[in-house]
Amino acid sequence: MDIQLKKGVLEVCVLYAISKSESYGYKIISDLQGIIEISESTLYPILKRLETGGYLVTRTAEYSGRLRRYYKITPLGMKKLVSGRNDLLEINTIYKKIYGGKL
Protein backbone atom coordinates (compact mmCIF):
# COMPACT_ATOMS: atom_id res chain seq x y z
CA MET A 1 0.00 0.00 0.00
CA ASP A 2 1.22 3.51 -0.76
CA ILE A 3 2.88 4.94 2.36
CA GLN A 4 0.86 8.18 2.34
CA LEU A 5 -2.41 6.32 1.87
CA LYS A 6 -1.54 3.87 4.64
CA LYS A 7 -0.57 6.76 6.95
CA GLY A 8 -3.98 8.35 6.40
CA VAL A 9 -5.81 5.07 6.95
CA LEU A 10 -3.87 4.40 10.16
CA GLU A 11 -4.69 7.88 11.49
CA VAL A 12 -8.39 7.28 10.86
CA CYS A 13 -8.20 3.87 12.57
CA VAL A 14 -6.41 5.32 15.61
CA LEU A 15 -8.93 8.16 15.90
CA TYR A 16 -11.74 5.60 15.59
CA ALA A 17 -10.28 3.47 18.40
CA ILE A 18 -9.95 6.50 20.68
CA SER A 19 -13.37 7.93 19.75
CA LYS A 20 -15.11 5.20 21.73
CA SER A 21 -13.37 6.11 24.99
CA GLU A 22 -10.14 7.45 26.39
CA SER A 23 -7.39 4.95 25.70
CA TYR A 24 -3.67 4.16 25.93
CA GLY A 25 -1.14 2.72 23.50
CA TYR A 26 -1.38 -1.01 24.17
CA LYS A 27 -5.19 -0.88 24.30
CA ILE A 28 -5.34 0.99 20.99
CA ILE A 29 -3.22 -1.72 19.36
CA SER A 30 -5.44 -4.42 20.90
CA ASP A 31 -8.63 -2.65 19.80
CA LEU A 32 -7.37 -2.43 16.22
CA GLN A 33 -6.28 -6.07 16.11
CA GLY A 34 -8.20 -7.80 13.34
CA ILE A 35 -8.92 -4.46 11.64
CA ILE A 36 -5.43 -3.31 10.69
CA GLU A 37 -1.94 -4.29 11.76
CA ILE A 38 -0.11 -1.56 13.68
CA SER A 39 3.02 -1.81 15.79
CA GLU A 40 4.08 0.32 18.75
CA SER A 41 6.83 1.88 16.63
CA THR A 42 4.17 3.01 14.15
CA LEU A 43 1.49 3.95 16.67
CA TYR A 44 3.39 6.35 18.92
CA PRO A 45 4.54 8.74 16.15
CA ILE A 46 0.94 8.82 14.89
CA LEU A 47 -0.33 9.62 18.38
CA LYS A 48 2.26 12.39 18.74
CA ARG A 49 1.34 13.85 15.33
CA LEU A 50 -2.38 13.77 16.19
CA GLU A 51 -1.71 15.37 19.58
CA THR A 52 0.45 18.11 18.02
CA GLY A 53 -2.30 18.78 15.47
CA GLY A 54 -4.89 19.27 18.21
CA TYR A 55 -6.81 16.10 17.37
CA LEU A 56 -6.01 14.43 20.70
CA VAL A 57 -5.33 15.53 24.26
CA THR A 58 -3.38 13.49 26.77
CA ARG A 59 -3.19 12.97 30.47
CA THR A 60 -0.83 10.87 32.53
CA ALA A 61 -2.00 8.69 35.40
CA GLU A 62 -0.43 6.02 37.55
CA TYR A 63 -1.47 2.45 36.86
CA SER A 64 0.02 -0.48 38.80
CA GLY A 65 2.86 1.72 40.00
CA ARG A 66 3.75 2.98 36.52
CA LEU A 67 2.80 6.10 34.62
CA ARG A 68 0.50 5.55 31.68
CA ARG A 69 -0.41 8.15 29.05
CA TYR A 70 -4.09 8.27 28.13
CA TYR A 71 -5.35 9.77 24.87
CA LYS A 72 -8.73 11.40 24.32
CA ILE A 73 -10.15 12.66 21.03
CA THR A 74 -10.97 16.37 20.73
CA PRO A 75 -13.85 17.95 18.77
CA LEU A 76 -11.31 18.73 16.03
CA GLY A 77 -10.28 15.07 16.12
CA MET A 78 -13.91 14.01 15.67
CA LYS A 79 -14.12 16.25 12.59
CA LYS A 80 -10.96 14.64 11.21
CA LEU A 81 -12.39 11.19 11.93
CA VAL A 82 -15.62 11.97 10.05
CA SER A 83 -13.67 13.47 7.15
CA GLY A 84 -11.35 10.45 7.03
CA ARG A 85 -14.30 8.08 7.14
CA ASN A 86 -15.90 9.90 4.22
CA ASP A 87 -12.63 9.70 2.27
CA LEU A 88 -12.47 5.93 2.85
CA LEU A 89 -16.08 5.52 1.72
CA GLU A 90 -15.27 7.46 -1.45
CA ILE A 91 -12.22 5.26 -2.11
CA ASN A 92 -14.41 2.18 -1.58
CA THR A 93 -16.99 3.50 -4.05
CA ILE A 94 -14.28 4.12 -6.66
CA TYR A 95 -12.86 0.63 -6.09
CA LYS A 96 -16.29 -0.95 -6.60
CA LYS A 97 -16.82 1.02 -9.82
CA ILE A 98 -13.46 -0.05 -11.21
CA TYR A 99 -13.41 -3.68 -10.10
CA GLY A 100 -17.08 -4.44 -9.50
CA GLY A 101 -16.16 -5.38 -5.94
CA LYS A 102 -13.83 -8.13 -7.21
CA LEU A 103 -10.12 -8.43 -7.88
N, C-alpha and C positions, 0 to 999 in steps of 0.2 A: 504494500500500500504506500502511496506517496506520503512522504514524511509530514508535509504540511497538512494534508487531509487527515492523517492519523492523529496529529497533534490536536486538531480541532475536534475530532470525534472523542478523543480522550478527555478533553476539557469538558465537553458536554456530559460525558459519562460521570466524571467526578462531580460536577455540579448536581447532576441528577441524584447521585448517592447521598450527597450532603443535603439536598433539598428536603429529604424525608425527615431528618433530624440532625442535630449537631453530631459530629463524628470525629474520629481520629484516624491516623494513617492506616494502621493494620485493619481496622474495621472497614474502611473504604475499600481496601483491596479485597477483603472477604466479601463485601456486598456486591462487588463487581465481578466476582468469580462466576464463570458460566456466561457472562455477558461479553466481557472483553478482557484480554490478558494485560495486566499492568504490574510492573515490578515497583519496589520501593524506590529504586534509583530513577524511575520515570515519574512516579507519583509526586515525590516531594518538590521537584522543580515546578511541576504544574501547580501544586498548591501554593507555592511561593509566588508564582506569576499571577495567579488568580487573586491572592491576597493583595499584592502590590497594585493590581488593577482596580481594587475596591469591590471585587465580586465576592470576597469572603472576609470574615473577621475571625480572629483567633482569641483564645484564652488558654491559659495554662493552669492545670489543676493537678494535685497530687493524687496518684492512684497506686495503691500497693507500695507505698514508699518511694515511688518514682514520679517525676514530673511528666505529664502527658499534655500534648497540645491538641486542643479541640478546635474544629473548624465549623463555622456557621455561615450559611449563605446570606447575602445581603439582598435588599430589593433590586439593586443593580445586577447582582448575580442571577436573580430570578429572571430578569429581562434577558440576560445573556443565555440562560438555559432555554427559554421559550424561543428565542431567535435561533439558537443552535438546533433545537428540535425541528423547527420549521425548515431549516436548511437541509437536515437529514431526510425529512419527508420529501422535499423537492428532489434530492438526489435519488431517492427510492423511486419516485415517479418517473424520472428520466431513465433510470435503469430498466424499469418495466416496459417503457415505450421502446427502448432499443432492443432488449432481449426477450420481451414477452414474459418476463419473470423466470426465464430459463437461461442457463449457460450452455 
